[in-house]
Amino acid sequence: MAFCPCLALAQDATLQARADVSAAGVAANDQAPAQGAQNAVSETVKKFNIGVLGGVAVDPEMITLGAFGTFSPIFSKDVAFRPGLYLSFGEVTTEFGIDLDFTYTVDSTATTNWRPYVGGGFNFALSHQGFSAPADSESSDGSTDGSTSNDRFDFGDTNFDTGFNFIVGARRPSGVFFEMKATAYGVANVKLLAGFKF
């Protein structure tokens, strides 16, 4: 080895290359379960066209957050079934609902990337209306003990309502959309929403 240092260097390089390949194989084996889970989630999101939305409701005043899936084509390439879940909360009203909406994308001959759509569907909602202001507890002699009650989710006052949604909106091919959704009957309100379909 002393007379041929290049042989010693070649042997060290070979051992280092084998160690690098072995380490890469171990790292790949360690990442296989996580990569499999990530691929499964990606395939599910693509298959069901999952998206998220958020916005405000103006009557009653609430903030709305939700998720939905899109199934299309239904009878036509422009018709889609869009079921979704949402949670709305405000100072007076809290609501959890399910929307079963159909949308129809209007073919636009304009050169814009925004495609208008209209739709409608059924709405099923659990809603609670009440003030969350604390109330003093009164004893039988009329005096107050200073304790307060502040229970926002009093299910004794929860109502189950059904309604019908009317939808007008516009979307881009990238998945971004803006819409106005008005619910008749049930918990009647108007929502201004923005969302993104993955």
Secondary structure, 3 states (H helix, E strand, C coil): CCCCHHHHHHHHHHHHHHHHHHHHHHHHHHHHHHHHHHHHHHHHHHHHCCEEEEEEEECCEEEEEEEECCECCCCCCCEEEEEEEEEEECCCEEEEEEEEEEEEECCCCCCCCCEEEEEEEEEEEEEEECCCCCEEEECCCCCEEEEEECCCCCHHHEEEEEEEEEEEEEECCCCEEEEEEEEEECCCEEEEEEEEEC
